[in-house]
Amino acid sequence: MNEHFGPGASRLAGLCTREFGWTPDQFWQATPAEIAAILTIETPASEVPLSRTELAALMERDSDGQ
């Protein structure tokens, strides 16, 4: 174990508590692979920001009165 483990584990435990409602026991029972899996979940399409092309199309459609 090195001097960087403690602060990193503490931040990660806080994140899991805040974002996922985990108890400390749930955090310490999870494997690193499980934690990595939930932290890398892809953003649903409904939450992905518009691209420039999509925004331009919406603005053009709006200016055409459609």
N, C-alpha and C positions, 0 to 999 in steps of 0.2 A: 504494500500500500504506500502511496506517496502523499506528499503534502497537498496535492491538488484534488484528491478524491473527496475529502470532506465537504469543502465548499461547493463543489460540483454536484455531489449527491444531495446536498441540502437544497440547492436551487431547483434541481430536478424533482425532488419530493414536493416542494412547494408548488411547482408547475402542475404536477399530477393531481395534487389536492385541489388547486384552484380550477383547473380546466376539466377534470374528470370526476371530481368528488371522491377521490380515493382517500382512504384512511392511511396512516403511516404503515400499518401492517400490510395493507394491500400493496403499497409501493415496494416494501422490502421483500414481499413474496414474488413479485413480478421479475421475470428474467430481463436482461438487457434487450434481447430480441423482441420481447412483448412490448416494452416501452418504446423501442424504435419503431415498431409497427404502428402503434397508435399515434406517434408523433409525425409520421410520414403519410398519413391518410391524405389522399388527393382531395382538393377543394371541389365540392359539387359544382356542376356547370352553372347553376343558378347564382353562385357566389363569385364566379370568375368575372373580373372587370371586362367591360366592352373593349374590343380592339378599336384602333383608329378607323378601320374600314367600316366596322359595324356602326360606330358613332356617326361617321360621315353619311352613311346610308339612312340612318334615323333622322339626321338633320335635314337631308335632302327631301325625304318623304314628308317631314313636318312643314318645310317651306313650300312644298307643292300643295299643301292643304289636305293631304290624305289622312 
